[in-house]
Amino acid sequence: MDEKQQKRLKLLNHLSEELKKVEKEQQVTIEHLAKVQIEVQETGKEVLSQKIGEIFSNATRNTELLHEMLHEFTIEINQLKQGA
């Protein structure tokens, strides 16, 4: 593996680790939102419940996007390692 590929691999590994941290934090956020959504539903405030549901859906989609990005990084990392 040449120096350019080594730098690329190092960068991809770093970014992958950072995205994993964000993904974990996002999962904690989703769990908190789910708890809040249940509590809001108990108040009978339908508008608030819907808003929390929207936030929950957006957070879930963000997690899916992070997972897709991590998958792409993993593919490229593996390709670089195989080419070594």
C-alpha positions in Angstrom: 0.0 0.0 0.0 1.5 3.3 -1.0 1.6 6.4 1.2 -1.5 8.0 -0.4 -3.5 4.9 0.2 -2.2 4.6 3.8 -3.3 8.2 4.5 -6.7 7.5 2.9 -7.1 4.4 5.1 -6.2 6.3 8.2 -8.7 9.1 7.4 -11.5 6.6 6.6 -10.8 4.7 9.8 -10.9 8.0 11.8 -14.1 9.1 10.1 -15.7 5.7 10.7 -14.9 5.9 14.4 -16.4 9.4 14.6 -19.5 8.3 12.8 -19.9 5.3 15.2 -19.8 7.7 18.1 -22.4 9.9 16.5 -24.5 6.8 15.7 -24.4 5.7 19.4 -25.4 9.2 20.6 -28.2 9.3 18.0 -29.5 6.0 19.4 -29.5 7.4 22.9 -31.5 10.4 21.6 -34.0 8.1 19.9 -34.5 6.2 23.1 -35.1 9.4 25.0 -37.5 10.6 22.4 -39.5 7.4 22.6 -39.9 7.8 26.4 -40.9 11.5 26.0 -43.4 10.6 23.2 -45.1 8.1 25.6 -45.3 10.7 28.3 -46.6 13.3 25.9 -49.3 11.0 24.7 -50.5 10.5 28.3 -51.1 14.3 28.5 -53.7 14.0 25.7 -52.0 16.8 23.7 -52.4 15.4 20.2 -50.5 18.2 18.5 -47.5 17.8 20.8 -47.6 14.0 20.4 -47.5 14.5 16.6 -44.6 16.9 16.8 -42.6 14.4 18.9 -43.5 11.7 16.4 -42.0 13.8 13.6 -38.8 14.4 15.6 -38.7 10.7 16.3 -39.1 9.9 12.7 -36.4 12.3 11.6 -34.0 11.0 14.3 -34.6 7.5 13.0 -33.9 8.5 9.4 -30.7 10.2 10.5 -29.6 7.0 12.2 -30.3 5.1 9.0 -28.2 7.6 7.0 -25.3 7.3 9.5 -25.5 3.5 9.1 -25.4 3.8 5.3 -22.4 6.0 5.5 -20.6 3.6 7.9 -21.3 0.8 5.5 -19.8 2.8 2.6 -16.7 3.6 4.7 -16.4 -0.1 5.6 -16.5 -1.2 2.0 -13.8 1.3 1.0 -11.6 0.4 4.0 -11.9 -3.3 3.0 -11.0 -2.5 -0.6 -8.0 -0.5 0.5 -6.8 -3.3 2.8 -7.3 -6.0 0.1 -5.3 -3.9 -2.3 -2.4 -3.7 0.1 
